Amino acid sequence: MDDHLFGYVVAFIIGVFAGLSSGTLLLTPWRRAFMLHGRVSMTQILSMRLRGNPVNLILDAHLALVQSGAKSSIAQVETKYVATLPRIETADELMRLVGQDLEAASTEH
């Protein structure tokens, strides 16, 4: 087999595996958010992953807030997570803190 052809085949196989794994890392959280009416884009999910933030924890808190009727964005939840590092360990803790912020903001207006 030609060395160049072998290199292309290896690169293709690596690309397929990388594409499948990134698809799983992006599509699974996005699909979950979509099904529960959480407004989250794949770009936001990718950005959280690149920043090293725990996507599932942040997404769980955001979706719980959405399901409870709170008007929150994924950006608000992520910002609160980063601001309170390393205290946050569960989605419930994060949801409670964001909920408190939203209540405080609504009473100010």
N, C-alpha and C positions, 0 to 999 in steps of 0.2 A: 504494500500500500504506500502510496506517495506520502511523504512527510507532511506536506501542506494539507492534503486531504484528511489525514489523521488528525491534525490540529483543528481543522474545521469541524470534524465529527465530535471531538472532545468538547470544543467550545459550544457546539449546539446542544449536547447533552447537559452540560453545566447550565446553559441558558434555560433549558426546559425545566430542570430542577429548581433553579432560582425563581423562575416565573411561577411555578406551582406553589412554592413555599410562600412567596410574596402574595400570591393570590389568596392563599389561605389566611395569611396574616392580615390582609386588608379586607377581603370579602366577608369573612365570617363575622367580624364585629359590625361591619357596615350592614350586612343583611339582618343581623339582630336588631340594630337600631332602626332600620327601615320598617321591620315587622312591628315594632313597638312605637312607631310614630316619633322617634327621636330624630331630629334633624342633624345628621352628622355626615360629612362628606368623606370620601376615601382620602382626599388630600389632608383633611384634619387628622384622620387615623394615622396616615403615613407620617405626618409631622410629629404627632405624639410619640410614635415609635422612634423616630430619628432623635428626638430630644431625650429619649430614655425614660419617658413616663409610662406607668403601667396602664395600658389602654383598657384592659378589662375592668380594672377598679374604677377608673374615671367614667367609663361608659356605663357601668352598673349604677353608679351614683346618679349620673345624668338621666338614665332611663327611669330610675325610681322617682326622681323629681318630676319628670314629665308625666309619669303615671299618676302621681299625686296631684297633678294640676298646676304645679309651679311653672312659671315662665322662666326657665333657665336655658342657657346655651352651653354647649360642650366647652366652649372657651372659658366661661365663668367657672365651671367645675374644675377644669384643668388649672386655671389660675389659682384657685383656692387650694388645690392640692400642692402646687409648687410653693405657695406662700406659707404653708403649714408643715413643710417637710421637717423632720422625719416623723412627725406625730401621727399622721394618718396611716392606719393599718387596714381598715375595712371600708367598704363602700358606704355602709351605714353611717360611719363617723363623718365621712366626707359629705354625704347627703345632708346630714344634720347641720354641719357648718355652713354649707351653701344656703340651705333653707333659712338659717338665722340671718345671713347676709341679705337675702331677698326680702325677708320680713322687715329688717331694719331699713332697707331702701324704700319699701312701700310705705312705711310710716312717716318717712321724711317728706314725702310728696303730698 
